[in-house]
Amino acid sequence: MAVIGVPREIKRHENRVALTPAGTHALVQAGHTVLIERGAGEGSGFRDEDYADAGAQLVPHPEAVWEAADLVLKVKEPLPEEYRFFRPGLTLFTYLHLAADEALTRALLDRGVTAIAYETVQRADGSLPLLTPMSEVAGRMAPQVGAHFLERAHGGRGVLLGGVPGVPPADVVIIGGGTVGRNAARIALGLGARVTVLDVRPEVLRWFDDVYGGRITTLMSNEYNIAHAVRRADLLIGAVLIPGARAPRLVSEAMVRSMKPGSVIVDVAVDQGGSIATIDRVTTHDAPTYERHGVVHYAVANMPGAVPRTSTLALTNATLPYVLDLARLGVEEAVRRDPALARGVNAYRGRLTHRAVAEAHRLPYTPLEEAGLEAHPGAAGGR
């Protein structure tokens, strides 16, 4: 039976937690030991007593979690002050975004940690079951965040997203039509904005046209179309993702200069390096924006952390089946049985096993089968 540890998140204004009391109960019922750092669930509205009632052991400090656990569950990537807890034999299951963080990548390799990234667990059809719920949250937040910062008091143009009778609505431009883009478009359209979505996949643009009956403008994503769309945007939402890799820089600094003064950029891809050239630093919930070329830039990497109750419940709904498998089978057998989970393994016993991360940092790449984690023949294609 496994020992599963859940430390309190220490990233500034990160109020999510990696396991709910309901998830704790499921693991304890399966015979596992669950260690919860005191206060870990407070930001999401879960009391220590809720975890204790579910069968968890409450521990007073993070050392007690990291040192005793076989499997550590987190929400956000470990910060440098947590690297000291890394050790051989430890399995870490969390959002990692290693392509944008060479220091963390090297620390995991140097200490021999098995690191499984939520964002690269990928089914055979290309879907990302553990990234999807947070992409849904971030996508739905992006238009409301943009609407807030379009207000003059917050540095924006003073434009109401939906306009009023006799006054045109704001132009919302969304680059990327995946989960973030679909959810952002839904909310922006619901608020009355004029919405344009750009994507490189004709089938994605066809989906928007079929679902919204022409109420959303669709454009093929190329440099020419992006430049023209960005120039007229009141709110630009970056919603581009390449699983496990750095986000491509699709909006140049010259394009940002062409935007109207007081327009707003919300780049949801900032945790993967950002898709906007002028997104050159990550911001926080207490200081979420900065101005460049007269444009308000919002670059918070943990947007769903602002709505932690919703985000924690949505995330753990998706992660718990994988956690149960890892705890019951052990990481090696769980990975061999589930190719989707295998795609989530970024580092294994000092080897970098995700090609996009290796390419991002120019580090040696080791395929999973060479690392000893080849899937069984006939293994299920993931959940």
For each residue, the residues with C-beta under 8 A, 3 or more apart:
1: 31 32 33 327
2: 32 33 70 71 326 327 328 330
3: 32 33 35 68 69 70 71
4: 19 27 32 33 34 35 69 70 71 72 73 323 327
5: 34 35 65 66 68 69 71 72 73
6: 17 18 19 34 35 36 37 40 65 72 73 74
7: 10 37 40 62 65 66 72 74 82
8: 17 37 38 39 40 62
9: 14 15 16 17 18 40 43 74 75 76
10: 7 14 62 79 81 82
11: 14 76 79 302 305
12: 284 285 286
13: 284 285 286 302 305 306
14: 9 10 11 43 75 76 302 305
15: 9 42 43 44 305 308
16: 9 43 44 75 76 302 304 305 308 311 312 315
17: 6 8 9 20 40 41 43 44 46 75 308 312
18: 6 9 73 74 75 94 315 316 319
19: 4 6 23 24 27 34 36 73 316 320 323
20: 17 23 24 41 44 46 312 313 316
21: 24 25 41 46 50 51 53 54 56
22: 25 26 54 316
23: 19 20 26 27 316 320 323
24: 19 20 21 27 28 34 36 51 54 55 56
25: 21 22 28 29 54 55
26: 22 23 29 30 320 324
27: 4 19 23 24 30 32 34 323 324 327
28: 24 25 31 32 33 34 54 55 56
29: 25 26 55
30: 26 27 324 327 328
31: 1 28
32: 1 2 3 4 27 28 327
33: 1 2 3 4 28 57
34: 4 5 6 19 24 27 28 51 54 55 56 57
35: 3 4 5 6 56 57 59 64 65 68 69
36: 6 19 24 40 41 48 51 56 57 58 59 65
37: 6 7 8 40 58 59 60 61 62 64 65
38: 8 48 58 59 60
39: 8 42 48
40: 6 7 8 9 17 36 37 51
41: 17 20 21 36 44 45 46 47 48 50 51 312
42: 15 39 45 46 47
43: 9 14 15 16 17 308
44: 15 16 17 20 41 308 309 311 312 313
45: 41 42 308 309
46: 17 20 21 41 42 50 51 312
47: 41 42 50 51
48: 36 38 39 41 51 52 58
49: 52 53
50: 21 41 46 47 53 54
51: 21 24 34 36 40 41 46 47 48 54 56 58
52: 48 49 55 56 58
53: 21 49 50
54: 21 22 24 25 28 34 50 51
55: 24 25 28 29 34 52
56: 21 24 28 34 35 36 51 52
57: 33 34 35 36
58: 36 37 38 48 51 52
59: 35 36 37 38 64 65 68
60: 37 38 64
61: 37 64
62: 7 8 10 37 65 66 82 85
63: 66 67 85
64: 35 37 59 60 61 67 68
65: 5 6 7 35 36 37 59 62 68 69 72
66: 5 7 62 63 69 72 82 85 90
67: 63 64 85
68: 3 5 35 59 64 65
69: 3 4 5 35 65 66 72 90
70: 2 3 4 89 90 91
71: 2 3 4 5 91 93 323 326 327 331
72: 4 5 6 7 65 66 69 90 91 92 93 94
73: 4 5 6 18 19 93 94 319 323
74: 6 7 9 18 77 78 92 93 94 95
75: 9 14 16 17 18 94 95 305 312 315
76: 9 11 14 16 94 95 302 305
77: 74 94 95 96 97 98 101 104
78: 74 82 83 85 86 92 94 104 107
79: 10 11 82
80: 83 103
81: 10 84
82: 7 10 62 66 78 79 85 86
83: 78 80 86 104 107 111
84: 81
85: 62 63 66 67 78 82 90
86: 78 82 83 90 107 108 110 111 112 113
87: 90 111 112 113
88: 111 112 113 349
89: 70 112
90: 66 69 70 72 85 86 87 111 113 114
91: 70 71 72 113 114 115 116 326 331
92: 72 74 78 96 108 113 114 115 116
93: 71 72 73 74 116 118 319 322 323 326
94: 18 72 73 74 75 76 77 78 117 118
95: 74 75 76 77 117 118 119 134 271
96: 77 92 101 104 115 117 118 119 346
97: 77 100 101 117 119 271 272
98: 77 101 104 105 108 115 117 244 346 347 354 357 360
99: 244 245 246 272 273 356 357 360 361
100: 97 246 271 272 273 360
101: 77 96 97 98 104 105
102: 105 106 360 361
103: 80 106 107
104: 77 78 83 96 98 101 107 108
105: 98 101 102 108 109 346 347 352 357 361 363
106: 102 103 109 110 361 363
107: 78 83 86 103 104 110 111
108: 86 92 98 104 105 111 113 115 346 347
109: 105 106 112 347 350 351 352 363
110: 86 106 107 350
111: 83 86 87 88 90 107 108
112: 86 87 88 89 109 349 350
113: 86 87 88 90 91 92 108 347
114: 90 91 92 331 345 347 348 349
115: 91 92 96 98 108 345 346 347 348
116: 91 92 93 121 326 331 341 344 345 346
117: 94 95 96 97 98 120 121 244 344 346 354
118: 93 94 95 96 121 130 131 315 319 344
119: 95 96 97 128 130 131 243 244
120: 117 128 243 244 343 344 346 354
121: 116 117 118 128 129 130 131 322 340 341 343 344 382
122: 126 127 128 243 340 343 344 382
123: 126 127 128 129 340 381 382 383
124: 339 340 381 382
125:
126: 122 123
127: 122 123 132
128: 119 120 121 122 123 131 132 135 179 243
129: 121 123 132 318 340 382 383
130: 118 119 121 133 315 318 319 322 344
131: 118 119 121 128 134 135 179 241 243
132: 127 128 129 135 136 179 318
133: 130 136 137 311 314 315 317 318
134: 95 131 137 138 304 311 314 315
135: 128 131 132 138 139 178 179 180 183 241 268
136: 132 133 139 140 179 183 314
137: 133 134 140 141 303 304 307 310 311 314
138: 134 135 141 142 180 183 268 303 304
139: 135 136 142 179 180 181 182 183 184 186 187 239 268
140: 136 137 143 144 183 184 186 187
141: 137 138 144 145 303 304 306 307
142: 138 139 145 146 180 184 187 237 239 266 268 303
143: 140 146 147 161 172 184 187 188 191 193 235 237
144: 140 141 147 148 187 191
145: 141 142 148 149 266 288 298 303
146: 142 143 149 150 161 172 235 237 264 266 298
147: 143 144 150 151 160 161 170 191 235
148: 144 145 151 154
149: 145 146 154 155 156 264 289 296 298
150: 146 147 154 156 157 158 159 160 161 170 234 235 262 263 264
151: 147 148 154 156 158
152: 155 156 157 158 262
153:
154: 148 149 150 151 289 296
155: 149 152 262 289 291 296
156: 149 150 151 152 159 262 263 264 296
157: 150 152 234 260 261 262 263
158: 150 151 152 262
159: 150 156 170 234 262
160: 147 150 163 164 167 169 170
161: 143 146 147 150 169 170 172 188 191 192 193 234 235
162: 169 170 191 192 193
163: 160 167 168 169 170 192
164: 160 167
165:
166:
167: 160 163 164
168: 163 194
169: 160 161 162 163 192 193 194
170: 147 150 159 160 161 162 163 193 194 234 235
171: 193 194 196 232 233 234 235
172: 143 146 161 184 188 193 194 195 196 233 234 235 237
173: 196 198 229 230 232 233 235 236 237
174: 177 181 184 185 188 195 196 197 198 237 239
175: 181 198 199 221 226 229 236 237 238 239 240 250 251 275
176: 180 181 198 199 221 238 239 240 241 269 275
177: 174 181 182 185 197 198 199 201 204 205 207 208 218 239
178: 135 181 182 199 204 239 240 241
179: 128 131 132 135 136 139 182 183
180: 135 138 139 142 176 183 184 237 239 241 268
181: 139 174 175 176 177 178 184 185 197 199 237 239
182: 139 177 178 179 185 186 208
183: 135 136 138 139 140 179 180 186 187
184: 139 140 142 143 172 174 180 181 187 188 237 239 268
185: 174 177 181 182 188 189 195 197 208 212 216
186: 139 140 182 183 189 190
187: 139 140 142 143 144 183 184 190 191
188: 143 161 172 174 184 185 191 193 195 235 237
189: 185 186 192 193 195 212 215 216
190: 186 187
191: 143 144 147 161 162 187 188
192: 161 162 163 169 189
193: 143 161 162 169 170 171 172 188 189 235
194: 168 169 170 171 172 217
195: 172 174 185 188 189 215 216 217
196: 171 172 173 174 216 217 218 219 229 233
197: 174 177 181 185 205 208 216 217 218 219
198: 173 174 175 176 177 218 219 220 221 225 226 229
199: 175 176 177 178 181 204 205 218 220 221
200: 220 221 222
201: 177 204 205
202: 205 206 220
203: 206 207
204: 177 178 199 201 207 208
205: 177 197 199 201 202 208 209 218 219 220
206: 202 203 209 210
207: 177 203 204 210 211
208: 177 182 185 197 204 205 211 212 216 218
209: 205 206 212 213 214 216 218
210: 206 207 213
211: 207 208
212: 185 189 208 209 215 216
213: 209 210
214: 209
215: 189 195 212
216: 185 189 195 196 197 208 209 212
217: 194 195 196 197
218: 177 196 197 198 199 205 208 209
219: 196 197 198 205 225 229
220: 198 199 200 202 205 225
221: 175 176 198 199 200 225 226 250
222: 200 225 226
223: 226 227
224: 227 228
225: 198 219 220 221 222 228 229
226: 175 198 221 222 223 229 230 250 251 255
227: 223 224 230 231 255 258
228: 224 225 231 232
229: 173 175 196 198 219 225 226 232 233
230: 173 226 227 233 236 251 255 256 258 259
231: 227 228 255 258 259
232: 171 173 228 229 260
233: 171 172 173 196 229 230 236 259 260 263
234: 150 157 159 161 170 171 172 260 263 264
235: 143 146 147 150 161 170 171 172 173 188 193 263 264 265 266
236: 173 175 230 233 251 259 263 264 265 266 276
237: 142 143 146 172 173 174 175 180 181 184 188 265 266 267 268
238: 175 176 247 250 251 265 266 267 268 269 270 274 275 276 279
239: 139 142 174 175 176 177 178 180 181 184 268 269
240: 175 176 178 247 248 250 269 275
241: 131 135 176 178 180 247 269 272
242: 245 246 247 248 272 356
243: 119 120 122 128 131 356
244: 98 99 117 119 120 346 354 355 356 357
245: 99 242 272 356 357 359 360
246: 99 100 242 272 273 356 360
247: 238 240 241 242 269 272 273 274 275
248: 240 242 275
249: 252 274 275 276 277
250: 175 221 226 238 240 275 276
251: 175 226 230 236 238 255 256 275 276 277 278
252: 249 255 256 277
253: 256 257 277 278 293
254: 257 258
255: 226 227 230 231 251 252 258 259 277
256: 230 251 252 253 259 265 276 277 278 292 293 295
257: 253 254 293
258: 227 230 231 254 255
259: 230 231 233 236 255 256 263 265 293 294 295
260: 157 232 233 234 263
261: 157 294 295
262: 150 152 155 156 157 158 159 294 295 296
263: 150 156 157 233 234 235 236 259 260 295 296
264: 146 149 150 156 234 235 236 295 296 297 298
265: 235 236 237 238 256 259 276 278 279 295 296 297 298
266: 142 145 146 235 236 237 238 298
267: 237 238 270 274 275 276 279 297 298 299
268: 135 138 139 142 180 184 237 238 239 303
269: 176 238 239 240 241 247 272 273 274 275
270: 238 267 273 274 279 282 299 300 301
271: 95 97 100 282 301 302
272: 97 99 100 241 242 245 246 247 269
273: 99 100 246 247 269 270
274: 238 247 249 267 269 270 279 280 299
275: 175 176 238 240 247 248 249 250 251 267 269 279
276: 236 238 249 250 251 256 265 267 279 297
277: 249 251 252 253 255 256 280
278: 251 253 256 265 292 293 295 297
279: 238 265 267 270 274 275 276 297 299
280: 274 277
281: 290 299
282: 270 271 299 300 301
283: 287 288 289 290 297 298 299 300
284: 12 13 287 288 300
285: 12 13 288 300 302 305 306
286: 12 13
287: 283 284
288: 145 283 284 285 298 299 300
289: 149 154 155 283 296 297 298 299
290: 281 283 296 297 299
291: 155 294 295 296 297
292: 256 278 295 297
293: 253 256 257 259 278
294: 259 261 262 291
295: 256 259 261 262 263 264 265 278 291 292
296: 149 154 155 156 262 263 264 265 289 290 291
297: 264 265 267 276 278 279 283 289 290 291 292
298: 145 146 149 264 265 266 267 283 288 289
299: 267 270 274 279 281 282 283 288 289 290
300: 270 282 283 284 285 288 303 306
301: 270 271 282
302: 11 13 14 16 76 271 285 305
303: 137 138 141 142 145 268 300 306
304: 16 134 137 138 141 307 308 310 311 315
305: 11 13 14 15 16 75 76 285 302 308 311
306: 13 141 285 300 303
307: 137 141 304 310 311
308: 15 16 17 43 44 45 304 305 311 312
309: 44 45 312 313
310: 137 304 307 313 314
311: 16 44 133 134 137 304 305 307 308 314 315
312: 16 17 20 41 44 46 75 308 309 315 316
313: 20 44 309 310 316 317
314: 133 134 136 137 310 311 317 318
315: 16 18 75 118 130 133 134 304 311 312 318 319
316: 18 19 20 22 23 312 313 319 320
317: 133 313 314 320
318: 129 130 132 133 314 315 321
319: 18 73 93 118 130 315 316 322 323
320: 19 23 26 316 317 323 324
321: 318 324 325 383
322: 93 121 130 319 325 326 334 338 341 383
323: 4 19 23 27 71 73 93 319 320 326 327
324: 26 27 30 320 321 327 328
325: 321 322 328 329 334 337 338 341
326: 2 71 91 93 116 322 323 329 330 331 334 341
327: 1 2 4 27 30 32 71 323 324
328: 2 30 324 325 334
329: 325 326 333 334 337
330: 2 326 333 334
331: 71 91 114 116 326 334 335
332: 335 336 372 373
333: 329 330 336 337
334: 322 325 326 328 329 330 331 337 338 341
335: 331 332 338 341 342 345 368 373 375
336: 332 333 342 373 374 375 376 379
337: 325 329 333 334 375 376 379 380
338: 322 325 334 335 341 342 375 379 380 382 383
339: 124 342 343 375 379 380 381 382
340: 121 122 123 124 129 343 344 381 382 383
341: 116 121 322 325 326 334 335 338 344 345 382
342: 335 336 338 339 345 368 373 375
343: 120 121 122 339 340
344: 116 117 118 120 121 122 130 340 341
345: 114 115 116 335 341 342 348 353 354 368 373
346: 96 98 105 108 115 116 117 120 244 352 353 354 357
347: 98 105 108 109 113 114 115 350 351 352 353 354
348: 114 115 345 351 353 366 368 371 372 373
349: 88 112 114 371
350: 109 110 112 347
351: 109 347 348 364 366 371
352: 105 109 346 347 357 358 363 364 365 366
353: 345 346 347 348 365 366 367 368 371 373
354: 98 117 120 244 345 346 347 357 358 365
355: 244 358 359 365
356: 99 242 243 244 245 246 359 360
357: 98 99 105 244 245 346 352 354 360 361 363
358: 352 354 355 361 362 363 364 365
359: 245 355 356 362 365
360: 98 99 100 102 245 246 356 357
361: 99 102 105 106 357 358
362: 358 359
363: 105 106 109 352 357 358
364: 351 352 358
365: 352 353 354 355 358 359
366: 348 351 352 353 370 371
367: 353 370 371
368: 335 342 345 348 353 371 373 374 375
369: 372 373 374
370: 366 367
371: 348 349 351 353 366 367 368
372: 332 348 369
373: 332 335 336 342 345 348 353 368 369
374: 336 368 369
375: 335 336 337 338 339 342 368 379
376: 336 337 379
377:
378:
379: 336 337 338 339 375 376
380: 337 338 339
381: 123 124 339 340
382: 121 122 123 124 129 338 339 340 341
383: 123 129 321 322 338 340
